[in-house]
């Protein structure tokens, strides 16, 4: 599912989605929540094919880093 990652209510967001995975578009801050990390990222990529996503298990310290691959350049790790 899709959710806007709240700036002021992180605790409420985490209570609602605890244990699931989120792929968060770093530009729009839209969070795509799913049971599995690959599923969350797939949902995000459908909505924003060129987006760069930060993936995290909700309620945990960051679990993944995502790279944006740019032709003829070094990948940007975010």
PDB file of N, CA, C and O in Angstrom:
ATOM      1  N   UNK A   1       0.809  -1.180   0.000  1.00  0.00           N
ATOM      2  CA  UNK A   1       0.000   0.000   0.000  1.00  0.00           C
ATOM      3  C   UNK A   1       0.856   1.249   0.000  1.00  0.00           C
ATOM      4  O   UNK A   1       2.062   1.187   0.241  1.00  0.00           O
ATOM      5  N   UNK A   2       0.247   2.352  -0.263  1.00  0.00           N
ATOM      6  CA  UNK A   2       0.939   3.640  -0.317  1.00  0.00           C
ATOM      7  C   UNK A   2       0.592   4.445   0.917  1.00  0.00           C
ATOM      8  O   UNK A   2      -0.541   4.412   1.397  1.00  0.00           O
ATOM      9  N   UNK A   3       1.567   5.164   1.423  1.00  0.00           N
ATOM     10  CA  UNK A   3       1.336   6.073   2.534  1.00  0.00           C
ATOM     11  C   UNK A   3       2.330   7.215   2.432  1.00  0.00           C
ATOM     12  O   UNK A   3       3.450   7.020   1.959  1.00  0.00           O
ATOM     13  N   UNK A   4       1.943   8.391   2.862  1.00  0.00           N
ATOM     14  CA  UNK A   4       2.898   9.494   2.937  1.00  0.00           C
ATOM     15  C   UNK A   4       3.653   9.318   4.237  1.00  0.00           C
ATOM     16  O   UNK A   4       3.038   9.187   5.295  1.00  0.00           O
ATOM     17  N   UNK A   5       4.981   9.312   4.180  1.00  0.00           N
ATOM     18  CA  UNK A   5       5.759   9.160   5.408  1.00  0.00           C
ATOM     19  C   UNK A   5       5.654  10.457   6.188  1.00  0.00           C
ATOM     20  O   UNK A   5       6.107  11.500   5.715  1.00  0.00           O
ATOM     21  N   UNK A   6       5.062  10.409   7.380  1.00  0.00           N
ATOM     22  CA  UNK A   6       4.787  11.655   8.114  1.00  0.00           C
ATOM     23  C   UNK A   6       6.018  12.220   8.795  1.00  0.00           C
ATOM     24  O   UNK A   6       6.748  11.497   9.474  1.00  0.00           O
ATOM     25  N   UNK A   7       6.249  13.505   8.617  1.00  0.00           N
ATOM     26  CA  UNK A   7       7.388  14.150   9.284  1.00  0.00           C
ATOM     27  C   UNK A   7       7.149  14.252  10.783  1.00  0.00           C
ATOM     28  O   UNK A   7       8.077  14.044  11.565  1.00  0.00           O
ATOM     29  N   UNK A   8       5.931  14.566  11.201  1.00  0.00           N
ATOM     30  CA  UNK A   8       5.672  14.840  12.604  1.00  0.00           C
ATOM     31  C   UNK A   8       5.113  13.674  13.404  1.00  0.00           C
ATOM     32  O   UNK A   8       5.006  13.758  14.627  1.00  0.00           O
ATOM     33  N   UNK A   9       4.754  12.585  12.726  1.00  0.00           N
ATOM     34  CA  UNK A   9       4.136  11.480  13.455  1.00  0.00           C
ATOM     35  C   UNK A   9       4.787  10.156  13.081  1.00  0.00           C
ATOM     36  O   UNK A   9       4.109   9.202  12.698  1.00  0.00           O
ATOM     37  N   UNK A  10       6.098  10.111  13.196  1.00  0.00           N
ATOM     38  CA  UNK A  10       6.820   8.882  12.877  1.00  0.00           C
ATOM     39  C   UNK A  10       6.367   7.733  13.776  1.00  0.00           C
ATOM     40  O   UNK A  10       6.228   6.604  13.305  1.00  0.00           O
ATOM     41  N   UNK A  11       6.137   8.002  15.057  1.00  0.00           N
ATOM     42  CA  UNK A  11       5.718   6.955  15.993  1.00  0.00           C
ATOM     43  C   UNK A  11       4.383   6.348  15.567  1.00  0.00           C
ATOM     44  O   UNK A  11       4.210   5.130  15.622  1.00  0.00           O
ATOM     45  N   UNK A  12       3.439   7.189  15.143  1.00  0.00           N
ATOM     46  CA  UNK A  12       2.147   6.686  14.693  1.00  0.00           C
ATOM     47  C   UNK A  12       2.269   5.858  13.428  1.00  0.00           C
ATOM     48  O   UNK A  12       1.626   4.817  13.290  1.00  0.00           O
ATOM     49  N   UNK A  13       3.099   6.326  12.504  1.00  0.00           N
ATOM     50  CA  UNK A  13       3.348   5.582  11.262  1.00  0.00           C
ATOM     51  C   UNK A  13       3.931   4.220  11.593  1.00  0.00           C
ATOM     52  O   UNK A  13       3.502   3.208  11.038  1.00  0.00           O
ATOM     53  N   UNK A  14       4.912   4.187  12.499  1.00  0.00           N
ATOM     54  CA  UNK A  14       5.554   2.925  12.858  1.00  0.00           C
ATOM     55  C   UNK A  14       4.586   1.993  13.576  1.00  0.00           C
ATOM     56  O   UNK A  14       4.631   0.782  13.360  1.00  0.00           O
ATOM     57  N   UNK A  15       3.714   2.527  14.424  1.00  0.00           N
ATOM     58  CA  UNK A  15       2.717   1.677  15.089  1.00  0.00           C
ATOM     59  C   UNK A  15       1.784   1.041  14.067  1.00  0.00           C
ATOM     60  O   UNK A  15       1.439  -0.136  14.173  1.00  0.00           O
ATOM     61  N   UNK A  16       1.379   1.832  13.076  1.00  0.00           N
ATOM     62  CA  UNK A  16       0.432   1.341  12.070  1.00  0.00           C
ATOM     63  C   UNK A  16       1.046   0.252  11.193  1.00  0.00           C
ATOM     64  O   UNK A  16       0.360  -0.700  10.821  1.00  0.00           O
ATOM     65  N   UNK A  17       2.339   0.384  10.858  1.00  0.00           N
ATOM     66  CA  UNK A  17       2.970  -0.497   9.871  1.00  0.00           C
ATOM     67  C   UNK A  17       4.113  -1.337  10.454  1.00  0.00           C
ATOM     68  O   UNK A  17       4.902  -1.894   9.691  1.00  0.00           O
ATOM     69  N   UNK A  18       4.220  -1.440  11.750  1.00  0.00           N
ATOM     70  CA  UNK A  18       5.332  -2.127  12.412  1.00  0.00           C
ATOM     71  C   UNK A  18       5.602  -3.510  11.824  1.00  0.00           C
ATOM     72  O   UNK A  18       4.694  -4.327  11.674  1.00  0.00           O
ATOM     73  N   UNK A  19       6.870  -3.750  11.497  1.00  0.00           N
ATOM     74  CA  UNK A  19       7.296  -5.049  10.981  1.00  0.00           C
ATOM     75  C   UNK A  19       7.205  -5.193   9.481  1.00  0.00           C
ATOM     76  O   UNK A  19       7.746  -6.143   8.914  1.00  0.00           O
ATOM     77  N   UNK A  20       6.530  -4.267   8.831  1.00  0.00           N
ATOM     78  CA  UNK A  20       6.455  -4.308   7.361  1.00  0.00           C
ATOM     79  C   UNK A  20       7.651  -3.551   6.793  1.00  0.00           C
ATOM     80  O   UNK A  20       8.451  -2.991   7.542  1.00  0.00           O
ATOM     81  N   UNK A  21       7.767  -3.536   5.483  1.00  0.00           N
ATOM     82  CA  UNK A  21       8.859  -2.838   4.820  1.00  0.00           C
ATOM     83  C   UNK A  21       8.315  -1.640   4.063  1.00  0.00           C
ATOM     84  O   UNK A  21       7.206  -1.673   3.530  1.00  0.00           O
ATOM     85  N   UNK A  22       9.111  -0.582   4.023  1.00  0.00           N
ATOM     86  CA  UNK A  22       8.740   0.607   3.263  1.00  0.00           C
ATOM     87  C   UNK A  22       9.850   0.943   2.284  1.00  0.00           C
ATOM     88  O   UNK A  22      11.034   0.849   2.606  1.00  0.00           O
ATOM     89  N   UNK A  23       9.452   1.333   1.095  1.00  0.00           N
ATOM     90  CA  UNK A  23      10.349   1.936   0.109  1.00  0.00           C
ATOM     91  C   UNK A  23       9.914   3.391   0.048  1.00  0.00           C
ATOM     92  O   UNK A  23       8.806   3.694  -0.393  1.00  0.00           O
ATOM     93  N   UNK A  24      10.788   4.293   0.491  1.00  0.00           N
ATOM     94  CA  UNK A  24      10.437   5.708   0.593  1.00  0.00           C
ATOM     95  C   UNK A  24      11.153   6.474  -0.508  1.00  0.00           C
ATOM     96  O   UNK A  24      12.382   6.470  -0.581  1.00  0.00           O
ATOM     97  N   UNK A  25      10.380   7.129  -1.364  1.00  0.00           N
ATOM     98  CA  UNK A  25      10.938   7.957  -2.435  1.00  0.00           C
ATOM     99  C   UNK A  25      11.612   9.155  -1.771  1.00  0.00           C
ATOM    100  O   UNK A  25      10.951   9.929  -1.079  1.00  0.00           O
ATOM    101  N   UNK A  26      12.913   9.316  -1.973  1.00  0.00           N
ATOM    102  CA  UNK A  26      13.629  10.371  -1.259  1.00  0.00           C
ATOM    103  C   UNK A  26      13.261  11.768  -1.743  1.00  0.00           C
ATOM    104  O   UNK A  26      13.501  12.742  -1.030  1.00  0.00           O
ATOM    105  N   UNK A  27      12.685  11.889  -2.935  1.00  0.00           N
ATOM    106  CA  UNK A  27      12.294  13.211  -3.429  1.00  0.00           C
ATOM    107  C   UNK A  27      10.895  13.602  -2.952  1.00  0.00           C
ATOM    108  O   UNK A  27      10.697  14.718  -2.472  1.00  0.00           O
ATOM    109  N   UNK A  28       9.934  12.705  -3.079  1.00  0.00           N
ATOM    110  CA  UNK A  28       8.544  13.039  -2.738  1.00  0.00           C
ATOM    111  C   UNK A  28       8.175  12.650  -1.311  1.00  0.00           C
ATOM    112  O   UNK A  28       7.168  13.127  -0.788  1.00  0.00           O
ATOM    113  N   UNK A  29       8.972  11.793  -0.669  1.00  0.00           N
ATOM    114  CA  UNK A  29       8.718  11.248   0.657  1.00  0.00           C
ATOM    115  C   UNK A  29       7.495  10.340   0.697  1.00  0.00           C
ATOM    116  O   UNK A  29       6.963  10.076   1.775  1.00  0.00           O
ATOM    117  N   UNK A  30       7.037   9.857  -0.457  1.00  0.00           N
ATOM    118  CA  UNK A  30       5.970   8.871  -0.487  1.00  0.00           C
ATOM    119  C   UNK A  30       6.553   7.545  -0.022  1.00  0.00           C
ATOM    120  O   UNK A  30       7.647   7.163  -0.436  1.00  0.00           O
ATOM    121  N   UNK A  31       5.827   6.850   0.831  1.00  0.00           N
ATOM    122  CA  UNK A  31       6.253   5.550   1.326  1.00  0.00           C
ATOM    123  C   UNK A  31       5.345   4.474   0.754  1.00  0.00           C
ATOM    124  O   UNK A  31       4.121   4.590   0.802  1.00  0.00           O
ATOM    125  N   UNK A  32       5.951   3.431   0.214  1.00  0.00           N
ATOM    126  CA  UNK A  32       5.222   2.300  -0.321  1.00  0.00           C
ATOM    127  C   UNK A  32       5.475   1.136   0.619  1.00  0.00           C
ATOM    128  O   UNK A  32       6.606   0.668   0.747  1.00  0.00           O
ATOM    129  N   UNK A  33       4.423   0.669   1.273  1.00  0.00           N
ATOM    130  CA  UNK A  33       4.535  -0.297   2.367  1.00  0.00           C
ATOM    131  C   UNK A  33       4.052  -1.661   1.897  1.00  0.00           C
ATOM    132  O   UNK A  33       3.020  -1.779   1.236  1.00  0.00           O
ATOM    133  N   UNK A  34       4.822  -2.695   2.252  1.00  0.00           N
ATOM    134  CA  UNK A  34       4.448  -4.059   1.879  1.00  0.00           C
ATOM    135  C   UNK A  34       5.038  -5.041   2.882  1.00  0.00           C
ATOM    136  O   UNK A  34       5.841  -4.674   3.739  1.00  0.00           O
ATOM    137  N   UNK A  35       4.628  -6.273   2.756  1.00  0.00           N
ATOM    138  CA  UNK A  35       5.118  -7.318   3.647  1.00  0.00           C
ATOM    139  C   UNK A  35       6.581  -7.663   3.371  1.00  0.00           C
ATOM    140  O   UNK A  35       7.311  -8.048   4.285  1.00  0.00           O
ATOM    141  N   UNK A  36       7.010  -7.526   2.119  1.00  0.00           N
ATOM    142  CA  UNK A  36       8.373  -7.868   1.728  1.00  0.00           C
ATOM    143  C   UNK A  36       9.053  -6.659   1.092  1.00  0.00           C
ATOM    144  O   UNK A  36       8.384  -5.861   0.435  1.00  0.00           O
ATOM    145  N   UNK A  37      10.385  -6.502   1.274  1.00  0.00           N
ATOM    146  CA  UNK A  37      11.071  -5.314   0.734  1.00  0.00           C
ATOM    147  C   UNK A  37      11.010  -5.211  -0.784  1.00  0.00           C
ATOM    148  O   UNK A  37      10.892  -4.112  -1.325  1.00  0.00           O
ATOM    149  N   UNK A  38      11.090  -6.335  -1.471  1.00  0.00           N
ATOM    150  CA  UNK A  38      11.039  -6.314  -2.936  1.00  0.00           C
ATOM    151  C   UNK A  38       9.678  -5.830  -3.428  1.00  0.00           C
ATOM    152  O   UNK A  38       9.580  -5.116  -4.426  1.00  0.00           O
ATOM    153  N   UNK A  39       8.636  -6.230  -2.711  1.00  0.00           N
ATOM    154  CA  UNK A  39       7.277  -5.831  -3.065  1.00  0.00           C
ATOM    155  C   UNK A  39       7.091  -4.327  -2.861  1.00  0.00           C
ATOM    156  O   UNK A  39       6.481  -3.660  -3.697  1.00  0.00           O
ATOM    157  N   UNK A  40       7.613  -3.792  -1.758  1.00  0.00           N
ATOM    158  CA  UNK A  40       7.509  -2.351  -1.506  1.00  0.00           C
ATOM    159  C   UNK A  40       8.238  -1.570  -2.591  1.00  0.00           C
ATOM    160  O   UNK A  40       7.726  -0.563  -3.081  1.00  0.00           O
ATOM    161  N   UNK A  41       9.435  -2.028  -2.970  1.00  0.00           N
ATOM    162  CA  UNK A  41      10.196  -1.337  -4.007  1.00  0.00           C
ATOM    163  C   UNK A  41       9.494  -1.427  -5.356  1.00  0.00           C
ATOM    164  O   UNK A  41       9.475  -0.449  -6.103  1.00  0.00           O
ATOM    165  N   UNK A  42       8.916  -2.587  -5.684  1.00  0.00           N
ATOM    166  CA  UNK A  42       8.189  -2.728  -6.951  1.00  0.00           C
ATOM    167  C   UNK A  42       7.026  -1.751  -7.036  1.00  0.00           C
ATOM    168  O   UNK A  42       6.798  -1.142  -8.081  1.00  0.00           O
ATOM    169  N   UNK A  43       6.289  -1.599  -5.938  1.00  0.00           N
ATOM    170  CA  UNK A  43       5.172  -0.653  -5.915  1.00  0.00           C
ATOM    171  C   UNK A  43       5.666   0.775  -6.106  1.00  0.00           C
ATOM    172  O   UNK A  43       5.055   1.560  -6.831  1.00  0.00           O
ATOM    173  N   UNK A  44       6.772   1.105  -5.453  1.00  0.00           N
ATOM    174  CA  UNK A  44       7.340   2.435  -5.604  1.00  0.00           C
ATOM    175  C   UNK A  44       7.797   2.712  -7.022  1.00  0.00           C
ATOM    176  O   UNK A  44       7.566   3.798  -7.553  1.00  0.00           O
ATOM    177  N   UNK A  45       8.449   1.726  -7.642  1.00  0.00           N
ATOM    178  CA  UNK A  45       8.959   1.897  -9.000  1.00  0.00           C
ATOM    179  C   UNK A  45       7.830   2.022 -10.022  1.00  0.00           C
ATOM    180  O   UNK A  45       8.000   2.666 -11.057  1.00  0.00           O
ATOM    181  N   UNK A  46       6.677   1.408  -9.734  1.00  0.00           N
ATOM    182  CA  UNK A  46       5.527   1.589 -10.628  1.00  0.00           C
ATOM    183  C   UNK A  46       5.050   3.032 -10.597  1.00  0.00           C
ATOM    184  O   UNK A  46       4.674   3.589 -11.629  1.00  0.00           O
ATOM    185  N   UNK A  47       5.065   3.638  -9.413  1.00  0.00           N
ATOM    186  CA  UNK A  47       4.599   5.018  -9.257  1.00  0.00           C
ATOM    187  C   UNK A  47       5.646   6.035  -9.702  1.00  0.00           C
ATOM    188  O   UNK A  47       5.300   7.089 -10.236  1.00  0.00           O
ATOM    189  N   UNK A  48       6.915   5.725  -9.485  1.00  0.00           N
ATOM    190  CA  UNK A  48       8.005   6.659  -9.814  1.00  0.00           C
ATOM    191  C   UNK A  48       9.169   5.863 -10.406  1.00  0.00           C
ATOM    192  O   UNK A  48      10.125   5.552  -9.696  1.00  0.00           O
ATOM    193  N   UNK A  49       9.099   5.531 -11.697  1.00  0.00           N
ATOM    194  CA  UNK A  49      10.110   4.670 -12.316  1.00  0.00           C
ATOM    195  C   UNK A  49      11.542   5.180 -12.175  1.00  0.00           C
ATOM    196  O   UNK A  49      12.472   4.376 -12.110  1.00  0.00           O
ATOM    197  N   UNK A  50      11.737   6.486 -12.127  1.00  0.00           N
ATOM    198  CA  UNK A  50      13.086   7.046 -12.011  1.00  0.00           C
ATOM    199  C   UNK A  50      13.422   7.444 -10.580  1.00  0.00           C
ATOM    200  O   UNK A  50      14.468   8.047 -10.336  1.00  0.00           O
ATOM    201  N   UNK A  51      12.555   7.118  -9.638  1.00  0.00           N
ATOM    202  CA  UNK A  51      12.766   7.509  -8.252  1.00  0.00           C
ATOM    203  C   UNK A  51      13.939   6.779  -7.610  1.00  0.00           C
ATOM    204  O   UNK A  51      14.345   5.705  -8.056  1.00  0.00           O
ATOM    205  N   UNK A  52      14.466   7.380  -6.566  1.00  0.00           N
ATOM    206  CA  UNK A  52      15.482   6.750  -5.730  1.00  0.00           C
ATOM    207  C   UNK A  52      14.812   6.479  -4.396  1.00  0.00           C
ATOM    208  O   UNK A  52      14.220   7.373  -3.792  1.00  0.00           O
ATOM    209  N   UNK A  53      14.908   5.253  -3.947  1.00  0.00           N
ATOM    210  CA  UNK A  53      14.167   4.820  -2.770  1.00  0.00           C
ATOM    211  C   UNK A  53      15.096   4.396  -1.645  1.00  0.00           C
ATOM    212  O   UNK A  53      16.125   3.756  -1.862  1.00  0.00           O
ATOM    213  N   UNK A  54      14.701   4.769  -0.447  1.00  0.00           N
ATOM    214  CA  UNK A  54      15.346   4.314   0.775  1.00  0.00           C
ATOM    215  C   UNK A  54      14.446   3.220   1.318  1.00  0.00           C
ATOM    216  O   UNK A  54      13.264   3.453   1.570  1.00  0.00           O
ATOM    217  N   UNK A  55      15.000   2.026   1.499  1.00  0.00           N
ATOM    218  CA  UNK A  55      14.184   0.920   2.004  1.00  0.00           C
ATOM    219  C   UNK A  55      14.509   0.667   3.465  1.00  0.00           C
ATOM    220  O   UNK A  55      15.663   0.721   3.888  1.00  0.00           O
ATOM    221  N   UNK A  56      13.462   0.391   4.216  1.00  0.00           N
ATOM    222  CA  UNK A  56      13.636   0.193   5.652  1.00  0.00           C
ATOM    223  C   UNK A  56      12.576  -0.773   6.165  1.00  0.00           C
ATOM    224  O   UNK A  56      11.450  -0.805   5.667  1.00  0.00           O
ATOM    225  N   UNK A  57      12.956  -1.558   7.167  1.00  0.00           N
ATOM    226  CA  UNK A  57      11.965  -2.347   7.898  1.00  0.00           C
ATOM    227  C   UNK A  57      11.400  -1.415   8.955  1.00  0.00           C
ATOM    228  O   UNK A  57      12.142  -0.890   9.785  1.00  0.00           O
ATOM    229  N   UNK A  58      10.111  -1.210   8.929  1.00  0.00           N
ATOM    230  CA  UNK A  58       9.478  -0.215   9.788  1.00  0.00           C
ATOM    231  C   UNK A  58       9.614  -0.623  11.248  1.00  0.00           C
ATOM    232  O   UNK A  58       9.243  -1.726  11.648  1.00  0.00           O
ATOM    233  N   UNK A  59      10.155   0.301  12.027  1.00  0.00           N
ATOM    234  CA  UNK A  59      10.405   0.057  13.435  1.00  0.00           C
ATOM    235  C   UNK A  59      11.834  -0.365  13.706  1.00  0.00           C
ATOM    236  O   UNK A  59      12.213  -0.559  14.861  1.00  0.00           O
ATOM    237  N   UNK A  60      12.637  -0.511  12.655  1.00  0.00           N
ATOM    238  CA  UNK A  60      14.030  -0.911  12.793  1.00  0.00           C
ATOM    239  C   UNK A  60      14.948   0.186  12.273  1.00  0.00           C
ATOM    240  O   UNK A  60      14.507   1.119  11.602  1.00  0.00           O
ATOM    241  N   UNK A  61      16.217   0.061  12.591  1.00  0.00           N
ATOM    242  CA  UNK A  61      17.224   0.942  12.006  1.00  0.00           C
ATOM    243  C   UNK A  61      17.288   0.618  10.520  1.00  0.00           C
ATOM    244  O   UNK A  61      16.991  -0.511  10.129  1.00  0.00           O
ATOM    245  N   UNK A  62      17.667   1.572   9.688  1.00  0.00           N
ATOM    246  CA  UNK A  62      17.731   1.373   8.243  1.00  0.00           C
ATOM    247  C   UNK A  62      18.379   0.060   7.852  1.00  0.00           C
ATOM    248  O   UNK A  62      19.429  -0.307   8.379  1.00  0.00           O
ATOM    249  N   UNK A  63      17.744  -0.651   6.917  1.00  0.00           N
ATOM    250  CA  UNK A  63      18.208  -1.969   6.533  1.00  0.00           C
ATOM    251  C   UNK A  63      18.888  -1.987   5.175  1.00  0.00           C
ATOM    252  O   UNK A  63      19.692  -2.880   4.906  1.00  0.00           O
ATOM    253  N   UNK A  64      18.588  -1.028   4.314  1.00  0.00           N
ATOM    254  CA  UNK A  64      19.087  -1.063   2.947  1.00  0.00           C
ATOM    255  C   UNK A  64      19.583   0.313   2.530  1.00  0.00           C
ATOM    256  O   UNK A  64      19.167   1.333   3.080  1.00  0.00           O
ATOM    257  N   UNK A  65      20.473   0.324   1.556  1.00  0.00           N
ATOM    258  CA  UNK A  65      20.814   1.551   0.842  1.00  0.00           C
ATOM    259  C   UNK A  65      20.542   1.251  -0.624  1.00  0.00           C
ATOM    260  O   UNK A  65      20.740   0.125  -1.082  1.00  0.00           O
ATOM    261  N   UNK A  66      20.096   2.240  -1.344  1.00  0.00           N
ATOM    262  CA  UNK A  66      19.737   2.054  -2.741  1.00  0.00           C
ATOM    263  C   UNK A  66      20.616   2.944  -3.607  1.00  0.00           C
ATOM    264  O   UNK A  66      20.881   4.093  -3.253  1.00  0.00           O
ATOM    265  N   UNK A  67      21.064   2.425  -4.727  1.00  0.00           N
ATOM    266  CA  UNK A  67      21.918   3.186  -5.636  1.00  0.00           C
ATOM    267  C   UNK A  67      21.121   3.637  -6.846  1.00  0.00           C
ATOM    268  O   UNK A  67      20.268   2.908  -7.352  1.00  0.00           O
ATOM    269  N   UNK A  68      21.410   4.847  -7.304  1.00  0.00           N
ATOM    270  CA  UNK A  68      20.870   5.323  -8.577  1.00  0.00           C
ATOM    271  C   UNK A  68      22.007   5.183  -9.580  1.00  0.00           C
ATOM    272  O   UNK A  68      23.061   5.797  -9.417  1.00  0.00           O
ATOM    273  N   UNK A  69      21.797   4.383 -10.609  1.00  0.00           N
ATOM    274  CA  UNK A  69      22.834   4.175 -11.609  1.00  0.00           C
ATOM    275  C   UNK A  69      22.662   5.188 -12.725  1.00  0.00           C
ATOM    276  O   UNK A  69      21.592   5.302 -13.323  1.00  0.00           O
ATOM    277  N   UNK A  70      23.724   5.915 -12.993  1.00  0.00           N
ATOM    278  CA  UNK A  70      23.715   6.932 -14.032  1.00  0.00           C
ATOM    279  C   UNK A  70      24.690   6.482 -15.117  1.00  0.00           C
ATOM    280  O   UNK A  70      25.841   6.177 -14.803  1.00  0.00           O
ATOM    281  N   UNK A  71      24.268   6.431 -16.390  1.00  0.00           N
ATOM    282  CA  UNK A  71      25.177   5.994 -17.432  1.00  0.00           C
ATOM    283  C   UNK A  71      26.460   6.823 -17.442  1.00  0.00           C
ATOM    284  O   UNK A  71      26.418   8.046 -17.310  1.00  0.00           O
ATOM    285  N   UNK A  72      27.590   6.155 -17.598  1.00  0.00           N
ATOM    286  CA  UNK A  72      28.901   6.794 -17.684  1.00  0.00           C
ATOM    287  C   UNK A  72      29.272   7.578 -16.436  1.00  0.00           C
ATOM    288  O   UNK A  72      30.002   8.565 -16.519  1.00  0.00           O
ATOM    289  N   UNK A  73      28.780   7.152 -15.290  1.00  0.00           N
ATOM    290  CA  UNK A  73      29.096   7.838 -14.028  1.00  0.00           C
ATOM    291  C   UNK A  73      29.150   6.824 -12.907  1.00  0.00           C
ATOM    292  O   UNK A  73      28.696   5.691 -13.066  1.00  0.00           O
ATOM    293  N   UNK A  74      29.697   7.221 -11.783  1.00  0.00           N
ATOM    294  CA  UNK A  74      29.709   6.361 -10.623  1.00  0.00           C
ATOM    295  C   UNK A  74      28.319   6.346  -9.996  1.00  0.00           C
ATOM    296  O   UNK A  74      27.621   7.360 -10.012  1.00  0.00           O
ATOM    297  N   UNK A  75      27.907   5.188  -9.439  1.00  0.00           N
ATOM    298  CA  UNK A  75      26.578   5.159  -8.807  1.00  0.00           C
ATOM    299  C   UNK A  75      26.527   6.092  -7.600  1.00  0.00           C
ATOM    300  O   UNK A  75      27.508   6.233  -6.869  1.00  0.00           O
ATOM    301  N   UNK A  76      25.394   6.716  -7.404  1.00  0.00           N
ATOM    302  CA  UNK A  76      25.176   7.568  -6.242  1.00  0.00           C
ATOM    303  C   UNK A  76      24.489   6.736  -5.178  1.00  0.00           C
ATOM    304  O   UNK A  76      23.374   6.259  -5.390  1.00  0.00           O
ATOM    305  N   UNK A  77      25.124   6.558  -4.053  1.00  0.00           N
ATOM    306  CA  UNK A  77      24.545   5.770  -2.972  1.00  0.00           C
ATOM    307  C   UNK A  77      23.806   6.723  -2.042  1.00  0.00           C
ATOM    308  O   UNK A  77      24.341   7.740  -1.603  1.00  0.00           O
ATOM    309  N   UNK A  78      22.548   6.356  -1.755  1.00  0.00           N
ATOM    310  CA  UNK A  78      21.742   7.185  -0.848  1.00  0.00           C
ATOM    311  C   UNK A  78      21.189   6.328   0.253  1.00  0.00           C
ATOM    312  O   UNK A  78      20.481   6.828   1.127  1.00  0.00           O
TER     313      UNK A  78
END
